[in-house]
Amino acid sequence: MEGLSGFLLAAVALAGSPGPATLSLAASGAAFGVRRVAGYLVGIGVGMVAVMAITASGVIGLMLALPGVAPVVTVAAAAYFLWLAWRIAMAPPLTEGNAQRQPPSFGAGFTLSLINPKGYAAMAALFSSFVLLRDRVTADAVAKIAVLTVVITAVNVLWLISGAALTRFFRDPRTNRIVNVAFAILLLASVVLAVTAA
């Protein structure tokens, strides 16, 4: 496979940098622990496979080229990320009814991936900048999706575990609020950066 080393380096850099998915995984890991967020992690991964397939097929480019579609998608994505940031910022300390609190679901992770502007921008850059299997378009796309799935899964697990390491800060109400609000602000900032860079 030609170009694999460069593709891997770029994939790790793009997938591993702070973004809506990685930051929400860290925040969820801190608030609920690794085991309770497993479904959300899987949802993000499956959603990213869908994003890769959509990007590789060119469907997203055709869809956004239709008049009036891009603003609707932008508003819907912005509303979802504002809601997600609000939930993170307002999450109570772990000592307050932790057993009753519901961790984010598989569906929430899947939806986040599908509307994540950073995901589409990163996949478009990776799919258009590298060739792993020359003169074999379908095999090249499948190889990229396979490699990226492994990289994204590994990176997301690391973000989740890193967030879970912060759990002790979520037991003090004041520190919990500070950390939650910081995660929410970082989440919104990462969306703004992804949209402006795209």
BELJO-V851687 format. One record per pair of residues at least 4 apart in sequence whose ideal C-beta (glycine too) atoms are under 8 Angstrom apart, sorted by the first residue. I is the first residue (numbers start at 1). GAP is how many residues later the second one is. Records with the same first field share a line. If there is no record, write none. Layout:
I = GAP, GAP
This chain:
1 = 131, 132, 142
2 = 129, 130, 132
3 = 4, 127, 128, 129
4 = 4, 128, 143
5 = 4
6 = 4, 124
7 = 4, 119, 123, 125, 137, 140
8 = 4, 139, 143
9 = 4
10 = 4, 115, 116, 119, 120
11 = 4, 115, 136, 137, 140, 141
12 = 4, 139, 143
13 = 4
14 = 108, 111, 112
15 = 107, 133, 136, 137, 140, 141
16 = 6, 139, 142
17 = 5
18 = 4, 5, 168, 172
19 = 4, 97, 99, 100, 171, 175
20 = 4, 61, 64, 92, 96, 98, 167, 170, 171, 174
21 = 4, 23, 27, 88, 91, 92, 95, 97, 98, 135
22 = 4, 133, 134, 137
23 = 4, 136, 160, 163, 164, 167
24 = 4, 16, 60, 64, 80, 88, 159, 163
25 = 4, 12, 15, 16, 19, 131, 134, 135, 138
26 = 4, 133, 134, 136, 137, 140, 157
27 = 4, 61, 64, 136, 153, 156, 157, 160
28 = 4, 9, 12, 75, 76, 132, 135
29 = 4, 5, 8, 130, 131, 132, 133, 134, 135, 137, 138
30 = 133, 134, 135, 136, 137, 139, 140, 149, 153
31 = 57, 60, 63, 70, 72, 136, 139, 149
32 = 4, 5, 69, 71
33 = 4, 131, 134
34 = 4, 126, 127, 130
36 = 67
37 = 4, 66, 67, 123
38 = 4
39 = 4, 64, 65, 66, 67, 70
40 = 4, 63, 64, 65, 66, 68, 69
41 = 4, 68, 115, 116, 119
42 = 4, 64, 67
43 = 4, 62, 63, 64, 65, 66, 67, 68, 69, 70
44 = 4, 65, 66, 68, 69, 112
45 = 4, 64, 68, 104, 107, 108, 111
46 = 4, 60, 63, 64, 67
47 = 4, 62, 63, 64, 65, 66, 67, 69, 72
48 = 4, 65, 71, 100, 101, 104
49 = 4, 96, 100
50 = 4, 60, 63, 64
51 = 4, 62, 63, 65, 68, 69, 72
52 = 4, 71, 75, 92, 93, 96, 97
53 = 4, 92
54 = 5, 6, 66
55 = 5, 65, 68, 69, 72
56 = 67, 71, 85, 88, 89
58 = 4
59 = 4
60 = 4, 60
61 = 4
62 = 4
63 = 6
64 = 5, 6, 9
65 = 4
68 = 4
69 = 4
70 = 4
71 = 4
72 = 4
73 = 4, 42
74 = 4, 121
75 = 4
76 = 4, 39
77 = 4, 38, 39, 40, 114
78 = 4, 113
79 = 4
80 = 4, 31, 32, 35
81 = 4, 34, 106, 107, 110
82 = 4, 106
83 = 4
84 = 4, 24, 28, 103
85 = 4, 99, 100, 102, 103
86 = 4, 98
87 = 4
88 = 92, 95, 96, 99
89 = 91, 92, 94, 95
90 = 90
91 = 10, 85, 89
92 = 4, 5, 9, 81, 84
93 = 77, 78, 79, 80, 83
94 = 4, 73, 76, 77, 82
95 = 76, 78
96 = 77
97 = 4
104 = 4, 5
105 = 4
106 = 4
107 = 4
108 = 4
109 = 4
110 = 4
111 = 4
112 = 4
113 = 6
116 = 4, 78
117 = 4, 74, 77, 78, 81
118 = 4, 72, 73, 75, 76
119 = 4
120 = 4, 78
121 = 4, 73, 76, 77
122 = 4
123 = 4, 25
124 = 4
125 = 4
126 = 4, 18, 22
127 = 14, 17
130 = 14
131 = 9
132 = 8, 11, 12, 15
133 = 6, 7, 10
134 = 6
136 = 4
137 = 4
138 = 4
139 = 4
140 = 4
141 = 4
142 = 4
143 = 4
144 = 4
145 = 4
146 = 4
147 = 4
148 = 4
149 = 4
150 = 4
151 = 4
152 = 4
153 = 4
154 = 4
155 = 4
156 = 4
157 = 4
158 = 4
159 = 4
160 = 4
161 = 4
162 = 4
166 = 4, 13
167 = 4
169 = 6, 7, 10
170 = 5, 6, 9, 10
171 = 5
172 = 4
173 = 4
174 = 4
175 = 4
176 = 4
177 = 4
178 = 4
179 = 4
180 = 4
181 = 4
182 = 4
183 = 4
184 = 4
185 = 4
186 = 4
187 = 4
188 = 4
189 = 4
190 = 4
191 = 4
192 = 4
193 = 4
194 = 4
